[in-house]
Amino acid sequence: MTATSPQPKPWILGIHAYQPGKSRSAAGKPLIKLSANENPLGTSPAALTALAEARAEAASYPDPDSRALRDRIAQVHGLDPERIVCGTGSDELLNLAAQGFAGPQDEVLFSRFSFAVYDIAARRCGAIPVEAPDRDLTADVDALLAAVTERTRVVFLANPNNPTGTFLPPAEVARLHAGLPGDVLLVVDEAYGEYVDPALQTAAFDLAARHGNVLVTRTFSKIYGLAAERIGWATGAPGLIDVLGRIRGPFNVTTGGQLAALAALGDQDFVAASRDHNAKQRARLAEAIGMLNNHGLSITPGEANFLLVHFNGAVTAAQALDALAEGGYAVRHLPGQGLPDALRITIGKTDDMTRVIACLRSLCGEPA
């Protein structure tokens, strides 16, 4: 017998589509979005000007190789532009890494409570997603290495991790790499890398420069405030960049995206201000949650632009989600990622964090 309609590959049916952060309540009420880890300070004025000017070139295809952008990224980070590839957000590059180096019956490894795209990236190419146990919501190097088999082809490491915010120090990342076979690709996903102490921001780049099986990805969606434009990039050995270049989409970064990213890279004062605001407001939220420990609230210490808040007392995560929505805020509830008792709260503007803290205090019966 023949099928009466096109049949998808069986591994595609195992994919649960990525769920973006919500911006409306269950009743459809618009909410201030603290659910998608966007930059509360918006976008560099220089980048916005570049976007506006790019409209004049809308009839022409963009530079297919993002040459000027790659040159500027290399200049800012001390890299070789020939070892950089740009993508439609870092999501495209993460998927390409799995597609380029894994296939049916191969294994793609990552830690439990990692970025949801890793599972999708593995299944898209027919590979088997494998989760290694975590340690206190942090990637466990020993557990990851113990999970490596002869079928392992790609290891994903988000650092800082989403949704937990946890961070592996450079020595641990180097130890993970040292324990991997040379034919296994280590992808270090640094979507939140610019929020980390600047003294630690080049360690993964250095690892990728020295070894042929390390790929580091970054994005302009977070600290640069260009999430709508979908611009990411990766750096690694020439052979890795060649493979991603072969299978990426043609003209995959728009002219506006390229010009905006160029301008954003030129406004490092905006980046520094965004990092400083995030650090202050993240510490403020952490301190406020610490004062509610007696009500069962706690945090996972993190280095990104959000905090994972746990609810293990009379107040549940679902109740807090509803209360914050009533107060006008969308945050991320994580039962689908195995964290039903937690909310991921993006660091917002100062006034928004004041209201979020007041809402949580009121919910716990404390004076706002």
N, C-alpha and C positions, 0 to 999 in steps of 0.2 A: 504494500500500500504506500501511496505517496502522501505527503503532508498537503493540506489545503491552503497553507499560508507559509510565508518565510519563517524559519525557525531560528531563534537566536542560539548562539553557542551556549552550552549549559553553564559555563562559568559566569556568563553575563547575568544570568538569572539569580546568581548568588549575591549580586551587588545591591546594597541598600543605598539609594541615592543620597548624596551629601545634603544635609539640612542646614541652610544658612540661619544666622541669627535673626530672630523675629523683631519686627518694629511696630507690631500692633498687638493689642490685647485679644483675648479669645472672643470678645464682643466686637472687635474691629476698631477699637479706639487707638489712634496714633500715639505712640510712646517714644520717649527719648531713648535712643538705641545704645544701650550699654551691653549689647549681646554679640557684637561682631569685632571687637578689638580694633575699632577705628580710632584715628587720632582726634581727640576732642578739640584740638587747636585748629583743626581743618587742614589747609594746604598752604604751602609757601605762596605769598603773593606773586613771586617771580614765576612760579610754576603755573599759576592761574593765568598770568599774562601770556605765557608761552602757549598755553592751550587755546586761548582766544585767537592768537595770531595764526595758529595752525589751521584754522578754518579756511583760510585762503588757499590752502593746498589740498582741499578735500577731494578734488577730482583726480589727483595723482596717487599712484601707489606709494607706500612708504619705502624707505630704504630697506631692502629685504634682509640686510645683514646688521642693521642697527649700528653701523660703523662708528659714527660720532659718539653715540651713547656708550658703546663698549670702550672707546678710547678714554672717555671721561671717567667711567667707572674705574678703569685701570689706573688712571692718574690719581684719583681720590684714595684708592686702597693699595696702591703700590703693586699692581698686578700686571700681567702681560695681556694685552687686549686680544691676542690670538688664542688665549686660554679662557675666553669668556664667550658665553652664548646667552642671548636674551630670549625671553619667552612671554607668553600671554599669562602674566602672573607667574609666581614660582610653581603654582599648581601644574601648569603645563609641563614644566621641567621635571617635576617629581614623577608625573605619569610617564614621561619620555624615558626617564632613567630606568623604570621598571620594564617598559616596553623594549628598550634597547638591549637590556642585559638579562632578562628573564622571559620565560615562556611556559607553555603547558607543562605541568608537573614539576617545574622548578619551585623553589621556596623563596619568599620575600619575608624577611624577619624584621620585627620591630617590637618595642616594649609595650606591655599593657598600658592602657590609658594614654596612648599616643594619638597624634593627629589622625582624624578619621579618613583622610584621603589616602593614607598608606594602604589600608585594606582594599579600597577601591582600585588603586593603581595596580596592586597585585592581581586582582581578579580580572581587570580589563584585559590583561595579556594572557590569561589562563593559568597564571602562577598560583601557588598556594600561599595564602597569608598565614604567617606563624607569629603568635604572640609569646614573648618571653615574660616571665614574672617580673614585676616591678619590686622596688624596695622603697617603701614609704612614698609611693606615688612618683618615684624618680626612676629613671632607667637604671637597671642593675647590670653593670658591665659583665660580671661573672655569669649572671643568668643568660644574658645575650650570647656570650661565647659558648655556654653549655648547650644552647639551642641550635648552634650551627651544625649542619649536616653536609653530606656530600652533594645535596641538592640545593643548598643555599647559594643564591646568586646576588642578592641585594640585601643590604641592611640599612634601614632608615633610622635616623636619630634626629629628633627635633630638639634643638638646644638654643634657647629655652624651649621647654615642651609646651604644647597646647593639647589638652586644656588645663594642665596642672600648674604651669608656670615654672616648674623646677628646672634646675640648671646643673649640668655636669661640668666640673672644672676641666680645663684643657688637659691636665695630666691623665684624667680618666678617659677622655676621648682618645688620647694617644694610646692608652693601654688597650682600649677596645680595638683600635685599628691594628695594633701590633699582634693581637691575638687572632686576627682574621686571616684566612688563606689569601694569597695574592690575587686569586681570580674572583674574589668576592668584592663587589662594589659597596663602599661605605658612603652613604649620602647623608651629609650633615645639613639639616634644614634649619637655617638661621633666619627665619621670617622675623623674629623678634631680636635679632642679634644686635641691632643698634641701641637697644635699651640696656644692654649689659655694660659693665664697667669698660670704658674704652681701652684700658690696659689689657683686657682679655679678648678684644674683638678680632685680633688678627691670627689667633692660634690655629683655627681651622684652615684659614687661607694658607698658612705656612705648611700645614700637614698636606694639603692638596698640592702645593708646589713641589713637595719632596717625593710624593708617591704617585704611582699611576692608577691607583684604585680608590681615590677619594674625590668626591664631588661635593662642593659647597653651594647651597642655594640661598639667595636673598630675594627680597621683594621691596617694591616701592609702595606697597599697600598699607603699611603700618606707620612707622615713624614719619615717612615722607608724605603721608596723607593723600595718596593717589590711588586709593582702592578702586575707584570707578574706572580707571584707565587700564588696569590689568597689565602691569609691567613687572617682570621678574628677571633674574639673571642667575647664572651659575658659572663657577670656575672650577677647572680641573685640568688633568693632563690632556695633551692634544688629542689623543685617541678617544677619550671620553667626549670631548667637545665635538669631535668629528661625528660620532655616532648620533648625538642629540641634534646636531645640525642637519643630518640626513633625514631625520623623521619629524622635525618640528614643522609647524604649519608655515607655508610661504607667506611672507609679509605679515608675520604673526604679531608684530608690535606696531601699532598705528603711528602715523606721523605725529599726531597730537601727543600720544604717549611718550614717544621718543623725545620730543622737544620739551615736554613738561618734566620728564625725568632729568634731562640735561640741566634745566633751570633749577630743579630741586637740589641736585648735587652741588650747584653753585651757591646755595643758601644754607650753609652749614650752621649759621646762627639759628635758623628755624629748627634744625635737627637738635641742636644743643638745648634750646628752650623747651622743645617737646620732651626731651629726656629728663630735663630738670623738673618740669611740671609733673611728669609721670612719677618720678622718684618721690617727690614730696607728697603727692596725693595718695600714692600707693602706701607709703608709710603711715599716713594719716588714717586710711581705711583699716590697715592692719592693727593700728593702736586701738581704734574704736572697737573692732571685733574682739581684741584681747580683753577689753573691759566687759565683754559679754560672755566670757568663758563660763561663768557660773550658770548661764542659760543654755549651755551646750554648743555655743558657736565657737568656731576656731578657723584658722586659715592654714593652707599649705604655703610656706614661704616661697616666693617666686621672684623671678627677675624680668618678667615680661610686662605688658601694659594692662594687666588684669590680675585679679586675685581669685583663687579658688576658695570659697567659703563653705565650711561644713556645718551642718545642723544636726546635732546628735542629742537634743534635749526635747523639751516640750514643744518648741517651735520647729516645725518641719521645713524642709526646703520648698515643698509645694506651697505651704502657707506663706513663706517669705516671697516666693515668686508672685503669688497673687497680690500680696500687700504692696510690693514694689510696683506692680502693674497699676494698682489702684492709685499709687502715688505718682504715676506717669512715666515709669521706667521699665524697659525691657531688658532682662538679663538672661543668661543661658542656663537652663536646667539640663542636667546631663544623665538622665536615666538610661538613655540609649547607648551611652558609653560606659555603663557600669558604675556610675556615680549618682545614684538616685537621691542621696542625702547631701548633695552639693550644688551650689550655684557658682557659675563663673561670672564675675562682675568686672566689666571693662572699667578702667580708670577714666572718668569723665572730667568735665570742667569742675572748677572748684565749687561753685554753687550746687552743681548736681551731686557731688560727693557729700556735701553738707546735708542735702535732702535725703540721700540714700542712707546715710548714717542715722539720721533722725528717724527715718522709717523703721529701720531695724531695731533701734532702741525702743521705739514705741511698741513695736510688735512683741518685744521681750518684757514689756511692762515697766520700762525705765523712762525717766523724763527725757524728752527729745532735746 
